[in-house]
Amino acid sequence: MRMHIGCSCHSGLSRRNVLRGGLAALGTIGATRALAQGAPAAPKDLGMRAIDIHAHYYPQGYFDLFNSEARRFNAEFRTSDQGFFFKTSAGANGPLPMKFIDLKQRIADMDAQGVAVHALSLTTPMVYWADGEISHKLAQAWNDGAVAAHKAYPDRFVALATLPMLDPDRAVDELTRVSKLPGVRGVYMGTNIDGRDLDDPLFAPIFARIEALDLPVFLHPLQTVGGKRMQVFYLNNLLGNPIDTAIAATHLIFGGVMDRHPRLQVNLPHAGGVLPILVGRIDHGWKVRKETRHLANVPSSYLRRFTYDTIAHSSRSWSLSSLRWAPTAS
């Protein structure tokens, strides 16, 4: 996913601008489609640079823990001629290409696509599958690896920090630590945390600290809904991801997180999932259902509190002028 914003110094990208494209960037949507097909970067006369805000990365130090301290959680990492494989108690994946680990391969791929900067983030299996101590160590290893990538290539990489969310004290400590490190531009977390929704009181001190540090949050679907019905036809991704994004956003709205933290910045992936297209139904429910009447404002008014990427794969799906966007392509 690529967000275009006007900038002349990549290493000086602000935390706010990494996830906020703003209305001024709407004119670059055509260029993002070209990027998705491997075409050159945005036209020079636009004065834009392509920033991929959805760029997953696995530093070797993170995987090293799989084969040492995390083995008791059924964790394992290995490589082969096909790529790399990993497993945890939360599931397994592979083979995956080494460009997810090797920065030189990643940069070559970025150059071929015309992408100037990656905002690095950790994806499945995240760090929520172990106990508090190991989850903290995994988060530290990933964050330190992403910061090292920024230090090695400050014009090419920034980092979205990961946190041991199920242990709020450790999460706040890690957040405070990484917020002082070079290259950290935001926080990355799942749309749910081991089945807990984001309005769970357990996460309240974490969101308070994130807001105080003025760090944007980039959500990503994890452990999506659906069960066996979604295990065919890649539906766990095609449908599960956008549905889970909408579930997370509505919990942030109805659960009061957005009201308690008026300066909290949250980016919704995959064009906001199914949230924008269902917001009329959600608004109607707010009017007629007692379960939702505690919310002081109509749910659709919160859509402008979020930023979005534009991975809709159809320009007809959206009224782009009505929302704040971080235009992207993938």
Residue pairs with C-beta under 8 A, 6 or more apart in sequence:
1 52
1 53
1 54
1 55
1 269
1 309
1 311
1 328
1 329
1 330
2 32
2 35
2 50
2 51
2 52
2 53
2 115
2 327
2 328
2 329
2 330
3 18
3 19
3 21
3 25
3 50
3 51
3 52
3 53
3 309
3 326
3 327
3 328
4 21
4 25
4 28
4 31
4 32
4 42
4 46
4 48
4 49
4 50
4 51
4 327
5 17
5 21
5 22
5 25
5 48
5 49
5 51
6 24
6 25
6 46
6 47
6 48
6 49
7 13
7 17
7 49
10 49
10 51
10 116
10 117
10 154
10 155
10 156
11 150
11 154
11 155
11 183
13 51
13 117
13 158
13 185
14 185
15 185
15 186
15 214
15 215
15 216
16 214
16 216
16 265
18 51
18 53
18 119
18 158
18 185
18 186
18 216
19 53
19 119
19 185
19 186
19 216
19 218
19 265
19 267
19 307
19 326
20 216
20 265
20 307
20 324
20 326
21 307
21 324
21 325
21 326
21 327
22 324
23 321
23 324
23 325
25 48
25 325
25 326
25 327
26 320
26 321
26 325
26 327
27 46
28 42
28 46
28 48
28 327
29 310
29 315
29 320
29 327
31 41
31 42
31 43
31 46
31 48
31 50
32 50
32 310
32 327
32 328
32 329
33 329
34 40
35 41
35 42
35 50
35 113
35 114
35 115
35 329
36 329
36 330
38 112
38 113
38 114
39 114
40 114
41 48
41 49
41 50
41 114
41 115
41 116
42 48
42 49
42 50
42 114
49 116
49 117
50 113
50 114
50 115
50 116
50 117
51 115
51 116
51 117
51 118
51 119
52 110
52 115
52 117
52 118
52 119
52 328
53 119
53 218
53 267
53 309
53 326
53 328
54 119
54 121
54 218
54 220
54 269
54 309
54 328
54 330
55 118
55 119
55 120
55 121
56 100
56 120
56 121
56 122
56 123
57 100
57 101
57 106
57 118
57 120
57 121
57 122
57 145
57 146
57 149
58 84
58 100
58 101
58 122
58 142
59 101
59 141
59 142
59 144
59 145
59 146
59 148
59 149
60 101
60 145
61 141
61 142
61 144
61 145
62 122
62 138
62 141
62 142
62 145
63 77
63 84
63 86
63 101
64 77
64 141
65 75
65 134
65 137
65 138
65 141
66 75
66 76
66 77
66 86
66 88
67 75
67 76
67 77
69 134
69 137
70 88
70 130
70 134
70 138
73 88
73 89
73 129
73 130
73 131
73 134
74 87
74 88
74 89
75 86
75 87
75 88
75 89
75 130
76 86
76 87
77 84
77 85
77 86
78 84
78 85
78 86
79 85
79 98
80 95
82 94
82 95
83 94
83 95
83 96
83 97
83 98
84 94
84 95
84 96
84 98
84 100
84 101
85 92
85 93
85 94
85 95
85 96
86 92
86 93
86 94
86 125
87 93
88 125
88 129
88 130
89 129
89 130
90 124
90 125
90 126
90 128
90 129
90 223
91 124
91 125
93 124
93 125
97 105
98 105
99 105
99 106
99 108
99 109
100 106
103 149
103 152
103 153
103 157
106 118
107 153
107 156
110 116
110 118
110 156
116 155
116 156
117 155
117 156
117 157
117 158
118 156
118 157
118 158
119 157
119 158
119 159
119 160
119 185
119 186
119 218
120 146
120 149
120 150
120 157
120 158
120 159
120 160
121 159
121 160
121 162
121 188
121 218
121 220
122 142
122 162
122 188
123 220
124 222
126 162
126 190
126 222
127 135
127 138
127 139
127 142
127 162
127 163
127 164
128 135
128 164
128 165
128 166
128 190
128 193
128 194
128 222
129 135
129 194
130 138
132 164
132 166
132 167
132 170
135 164
135 166
135 167
135 170
136 164
136 167
136 170
136 174
138 164
139 161
139 162
139 163
139 164
139 174
140 174
140 177
142 162
143 159
143 161
143 162
143 174
143 178
143 181
143 184
146 157
146 159
146 160
146 161
146 183
146 184
147 159
147 178
147 181
147 182
147 183
147 184
149 157
149 159
149 183
150 157
150 158
150 159
150 182
150 183
151 182
151 183
154 182
154 183
157 183
158 183
158 184
158 185
159 178
159 183
159 184
159 185
160 184
160 185
160 186
160 187
160 188
160 218
161 174
161 175
161 178
161 179
161 184
161 186
161 187
161 188
161 215
162 187
162 188
162 189
163 171
163 174
163 175
163 187
163 189
163 206
164 170
164 171
164 174
165 171
165 189
165 190
165 193
165 203
165 206
166 193
166 194
166 196
166 202
168 202
168 203
168 204
168 205
168 206
171 206
172 205
172 206
172 209
175 187
175 206
175 209
175 210
175 213
175 215
176 209
176 213
178 184
179 213
179 215
184 215
185 215
185 216
186 215
186 216
186 217
186 218
187 210
187 215
187 216
187 217
187 218
188 217
188 218
188 220
189 198
189 217
189 218
189 219
189 220
190 219
190 220
190 221
190 222
190 223
191 198
191 219
191 220
191 221
191 222
191 224
191 244
191 245
191 247
191 248
192 198
192 222
192 223
192 244
192 247
192 248
193 200
193 203
193 222
194 223
195 223
196 202
196 203
197 247
197 248
197 251
197 255
198 248
198 251
198 252
198 255
198 257
199 251
199 252
199 254
199 255
199 256
199 257
204 260
207 257
207 260
207 261
207 264
208 261
210 217
210 261
210 264
211 261
211 263
211 264
214 263
214 265
215 265
216 265
216 266
216 267
216 307
217 264
217 265
217 266
217 267
218 267
218 269
219 245
219 248
219 249
219 266
219 267
219 268
219 269
220 269
221 240
221 241
221 242
221 244
221 245
221 269
221 270
221 273
222 244
223 244
224 230
224 236
224 240
224 241
224 243
224 244
225 240
225 243
225 244
225 247
226 235
226 236
226 239
226 240
226 243
229 235
230 236
230 239
230 240
241 269
241 270
241 273
242 270
242 271
242 273
242 274
243 273
243 274
244 273
245 268
245 269
245 270
245 272
245 273
245 274
245 275
246 272
246 273
246 274
246 275
246 278
248 268
249 266
249 268
249 272
249 273
249 275
249 306
250 275
250 282
250 299
251 257
252 258
252 266
253 295
253 299
253 302
254 292
254 294
254 295
254 299
256 295
257 264
258 264
258 266
258 302
258 305
259 296
264 305
265 307
266 305
266 306
266 307
267 306
267 307
267 308
267 309
267 326
268 275
268 306
268 307
268 308
268 309
269 309
269 311
270 309
270 311
271 308
271 309
271 310
271 311
271 312
271 317
271 318
272 303
272 306
272 308
272 323
275 282
275 303
276 303
276 308
276 318
276 323
277 317
279 299
279 300
279 303
280 300
282 299
282 300
283 298
283 299
283 300
285 292
286 292
286 293
286 295
286 298
286 299
292 299
303 322
303 323
304 323
304 324
306 324
307 324
307 325
307 326
308 323
308 324
308 325
308 326
309 325
309 326
309 327
309 328
310 318
310 320
310 325
310 326
310 327
310 328
310 329
311 328
311 329
311 330
312 318
